[in-house]
Amino acid sequence: MATKNSSEKSSDKPTSTEGEIEMLEKTECFEPVEEESFELRFINSKVVYKVDGQVYKATLPYHIFKQKFDITQVQDVVPVPPDVFPQYDEDLFGEPVRTPPDGGYFKRPSMLSFYTVESCKIDQVIVDEARVFKELLKKPHDNLLTSFGCAVKDDRVIGFWLPKLECTLDKMLENE
């Protein structure tokens, strides 16, 4: 069940804006109606959105996939600081990919998977993944993807470009 973290401040809550709102991620949260029940009850929606260059995490009291995003309805708003992404370091990340490769897939951590900014370890997730990709370049394996390189925005690493596969793992296993 989702709970509000009282240590997070929502004083920077944008309830209206003249700037463009860009929805980055969204999901809906549910809980069992009763213990060991398969029936679910809607709790709230969680969204990550950008207004005037600032990214925010928030909850909404309605189904985000059934209604249009209404910024006046946001609750528990937390501004996401830009330093959640690691500073670019060429020794660790290599040369950044400025133009996505044809057929490439952009992989980045979901900001929805981190409930509070304090517990947010996106920077460490990206650094750890960079180390794995660096090792895979030294010792490639037929069954593991390697990265084309990292994507950098405002001197911060925001994700990696990977080769896009012809089919999903489910489809591949289905065909065997």
Helices and strands as residue ranges (DSSP letters): E 21-32, E 40-51, E 54-60, G 71-73, E 75-80, G 82-84, H 90-93, E 104-107, G 111-113, H 122-138, E 149-153, E 156-163, H 169-174
